[in-house]
Amino acid sequence: MTFVSLYKAITIGGAFFLFASLAVVAAAFFYLFCPETQGRPLEEIEEVFSQGWRERRRTSTVEMPVSGGGKARGAMMA
């Protein structure tokens, strides 16, 4: 329903451009403001998300070591 209303108001090309730009903005937001949670324990994830996003950007994060004896990801897959 939204697409039909939009393309009548701003043409089909304009509607696709609007949706594409919203997708790019959303991807940039998630890349910049959402922390990586893979490989972290639930307690640490809860602590990260309990703080505000401004506070998370001010504090430095400690990188979690990768399990697997320190091997590179490509070496483990070979």
Secondary structure by P-SEA (a helix, b strand, c coil): caaaaaaaaccaaaaaaaaaaaaaaaaaaaaccccccccccaaaaaaaaaccaaaaaabbbbbbbbcccccccccccc
